[in-house]
């Protein structure tokens, strides 16, 4: 009689030797105290969900698959000490992650998979939906995608005549305090998509969403280009670490 597989580290062959602790013998069997700890964490997650667990334990659960034969609690704590919280760990760049001792390609892959899944779930709540009536979901999506990035990213949300989100596209990436934006390219892309309205979104890695003079000037240029072609610029959102700023709500538009 066959049995459905349960939680078993041997079921997950995604292991990279570079993710194992240097200079230590890798056990062929998981020590019982680690196996028991993992079983308890999994049970608590299944019973109470993520809200029942602190960041370091949730991070341990993610790391189990990448490093199945060692205690990952020290690495989870080190990652949190380095980046600050769970969100910042999974959104950190692969290059920065691999500067942390004990992080190899398999750990990076697991963290980036979690990040990609979170972004895709949030995006599904807003794409092909009327944006102005799902504003909170849109803000959640923008924060999930951009709030913890270490460099500036500029995105444009393209809407149809009913203000349904038909496309969400990254237009440019930049440095920690600058991203190049070309208004002509934005309106050109809107026409290609047959969009009727736009929402601009970019992040401030500093965490402070207060617009700079360059942000204000660029927004006015995009608005002028939109008006010339009969497009509507609904808003420009600046995403900070803890909050966002709406140009429309703050009367910049």
Buried (B, 14 or more C-beta within 10 A) or exposed (E): EEEEEEEEBEEBEEBBEEBBBEEEEEEEEBEEEBBEBBEEBBEBBEEEEEEEBEBBBBBBBBBBBBBBBBBBBEBBBBBBEBBBEBBBBBBBEEEEBBEBEBBBBBBBBBBBBBBEEBBEEBBEEBBEBBBBEBEEBBBBBBBBBBBBBBBBBBBBBBBBEEBBBBBBEEBBEBEEEEBEBBBEEBBEBBEEBEBBBBBBBBBBBEEEBEBEEEBEEBBBBBBEBBEEEEBBBBBBBBBBBEEBBBBEEEEBB
